[in-house]
Amino acid sequence: MKYSSPVIRVMRREWNRIKSKWVLLMVTFVGPLIAFLLVMSIFSSNVPRNLPVAVVDMDNTSFSRTISRWTDATAIAAVDRSYISLEDARNAMEEGKVDAILHIPEGTERGILKGESSSVVLYLNNANVVKAGLMNSGIRKALSTLSGGIKLKKQLQQGRNQNEAMARIMPIKLNSVVLFNPFISYSYFLTLGLMPIILIVFTLLGTTHAIGTELLRGTGPQWLAAADGNIVFALVGKLLPYTFIFSLIAMMMNVILIQQLGLPVHGKMHIILVSEFLLILSYQFLAIFFLGLFSNLRLSLSIGSAYCMLALTYSGLTFPEFGMPAFGQAVAGIFPFTYWLKIFIGQTLRGEPAVYGIYPMYALMAFIALGIMFIPRLKHLLQNEHHWGKY
């Protein structure tokens, strides 16, 4: 059966191109799937566990061994007591064998028995800030609990009851409540940024390649002829298969984040789905913008790659947007990912009212409008032989 609709003709033409070109198959199916599975396997443990800690025990007493056991009992640390000097432990840290050093100086137990204050020293490899911060928090908490137990025992020996003793040890009790990531999970933090970045990279580069190859090979007139010369029909027919594919990939991302990695959804799921659809469209129309602006496939792909990677840097996920200087905040506003992330975090971790997603959705529509403005320019490039073959 022969279809008369120009959109259907272009869609059939594009499906045939996708099936016959390994590059298009890679950017639409294989690449995103492999990348998602890789990220899921890396961060499936949610939080780091059993990081190697070298204990340099210069005291070698029952109390110093208790310190080692309490440190080892934390989920974050795996104690190694085989190091006999700080120099050996330092060399091990420089070689990457251990991530922290706990130094217990000589005379620690003797000082405690005399009622004096004794100190142990924790050295951290702060090259990985997140890992070092978690280790510092976990080990300090374990040693503070041990220290508190010693102080409590001393107060009880002086004849005070437990309530009085606790009031002297901890006159002010801090009740710390983590609102949006109570498990301090890597999955909530990193995968929430990495998987969407993978999605937009393949969306932007895949769409750029799909349209740009028409310009590169000079097949623009045939593409337009299949759409009866109407650039709008030509773009709708070409983009719809990719929109459908990337929407399925976005659904796969949601399943991995929510079902497999346990990301909570405290807001409205339909708002998340609408925002993801707008995110996909915004990056597809940005592909039109880049090609219309540069009229060169290779340059558009290169700039598109850098543009996607910078989106994660300025999104406010790793460093809050309100803490950036004015220039950084301005740069953050040129990425659709920044606005989508506000919607996604608001509807998953924070459970914000739906009204807070209206402005970011308007911003995503603005990027779509930017691409629409360059559609006449793209048609001119496709029809002008002077612009063909540029790679």
C-alpha positions, 0 to 999 in steps of 0.5 A, spaced: 500 500 500 502 506 498 501 512 503 500 519 500 501 522 506 508 526 506 509 525 513 508 518 513 513 517 507 518 521 510 517 516 516 518 510 512 524 513 509 527 514 516 526 508 519 529 504 513 535 509 514 536 507 521 535 500 520 541 500 514 546 504 518 550 502 524 551 509 526 544 510 527 542 504 530 548 505 535 546 512 537 538 510 538 538 503 541 545 500 542 549 506 545 544 508 550 542 501 553 550 499 554 551 506 557 545 505 562 547 498 564 554 500 565 551 506 570 546 502 573 552 496 575 557 502 577 552 505 582 548 499 584 551 499 591 548 506 592 553 508 598 561 506 598 562 500 603 569 497 606 574 502 604 581 501 606 583 504 612 590 503 615 591 503 622 598 505 625 597 503 632 603 505 636 600 504 643 598 497 642 594 496 648 587 493 649 584 500 648 587 502 642 585 495 639 578 497 641 578 503 637 580 499 631 574 494 632 569 500 633 572 503 626 572 497 623 565 496 625 563 502 621 560 500 614 564 505 610 571 502 613 575 496 612 581 496 617 588 494 616 592 493 622 598 491 618 602 498 618 607 499 623 609 506 621 606 512 618 611 512 613 609 505 610 601 508 611 603 514 607 606 510 602 600 506 601 595 512 601 600 515 595 599 508 591 592 508 592 592 502 597 588 505 602 584 511 603 585 513 610 590 513 615 588 512 623 594 514 627 593 512 635 599 515 638 603 511 644 600 513 651 593 513 649 590 508 653 595 511 659 592 518 658 585 515 658 586 511 665 589 518 668 583 522 666 586 526 661 584 527 654 588 523 648 587 524 641 588 520 635 589 523 628 585 521 622 589 522 615 584 522 609 585 522 601 581 528 599 582 527 592 575 524 592 571 529 596 565 525 597 568 519 599 573 522 604 567 526 607 563 520 608 569 516 611 570 522 615 563 522 618 563 515 619 569 514 623 568 520 627 561 518 629 564 511 631 570 514 635 565 520 638 560 514 640 566 510 644 569 517 647 562 518 649 561 511 653 568 513 656 565 520 659 559 516 661 562 511 665 566 516 668 560 520 670 557 514 673 563 512 677 562 519 680 555 518 683 551 521 678 545 518 675 544 516 667 540 522 666 545 527 669 551 524 666 548 524 659 546 532 661 553 533 662 556 529 657 551 532 651 548 539 654 546 540 647 543 535 642 543 536 635 537 532 631 540 532 624 534 530 619 536 529 612 530 531 608 531 529 600 537 524 601 536 520 607 541 514 605 546 519 603 546 515 596 550 515 590 544 513 586 540 518 588 545 523 587 550 521 581 545 517 577 540 522 577 545 526 573 548 521 569 543 517 566 539 524 563 546 526 561 546 520 557 539 521 554 540 528 552 547 526 549 544 521 544 538 525 543 542 531 541 548 527 537 543 522 534 538 528 531 544 532 529 547 526 525 540 524 522 539 531 519 546 533 518 548 527 514 542 529 509 546 536 508 553 532 508 551 527 502 547 532 498 540 528 499 536 534 502 532 535 495 530 527 496 528 528 503 524 534 501 521 531 495 519 525 499 515 531 503 512 534 497 517 540 498 515 542 505 520 543 510 515 542 516 513 535 514 520 533 512 522 535 519 516 532 523 517 525 519 524 525 520 524 527 527 518 523 530 521 516 529 527 519 534 522 522 538 519 515 539 525 512 540 528 517 545 522 517 549 522 509 550 529 510 552 527 515 557 522 510 560 527 505 561 531 510 565 525 512 569 524 504 570 532 503 572 532 510 577 525 508 580 524 501 580 531 498 580 535 504 584 529 506 589 529 513 587 523 515 591 517 519 587 514 524 592 510 528 586 507 527 580 509 522 575 505 525 569 509 531 570 516 528 570 513 524 563 511 531 560 518 534 562 522 528 559 518 529 553 519 537 552 527 535 554 527 530 548 524 535 543 528 541 546 535 537 544 532 535 538 530 542 536 537 545 538 540 540 533 536 544 528 539 550 531 546 548 531 546 545 524 543 552 521 548 556 525 554 552 523 552 549 516 557 543 518 556 536 521 562 535 524 563 542 528 555 541 530 557 534 533 563 537 536 560 543 539 553 539 541 558 534 545 561 540 549 554 543 550 551 537 553 557 535 558 557 543 560 550 542 562 551 537 568 557 542 570 552 548 571 546 544 572 546 546 580 546 538 581 554 538 584 554 545 586 548 549 588 546 554 582 544 560 588 552 559 590 554 561 583 557 567 581 552 571 576 556 569 570 555 562 572 548 563 574 547 566 567 551 560 563 546 555 567 540 558 564 543 556 557 542 549 558 535 545 557 538 540 562 538 545 568 530 547 567 528 539 567 533 537 573 529 542 577 522 539 575 525 532 576 528 533 583 522 537 585 517 531 583 522 525 586 526 527 592 522 534 594 515 532 592 514 540 590 507 542 588 506 542 581 506 549 580 513 549 581 514 546 574 511 551 570 516 556 569 522 550 567 517 547 562 516 554 559 524 555 559 524 548 555 519 550 550 523 557 549 529 552 546 524 549 542 522 555 539 529 557 538 530 551 533 524 553 530 526 559 528 532 556 524 528 551 520 528 556 514 535 557 514 536 549 514 531 549 508 536 553 504 542 549 506 539 543 504 537 546 497 543 550 496 549 545 493 554 550 496 553 547 503 553 540 501 559 535 503 561 540 509 564 535 514 
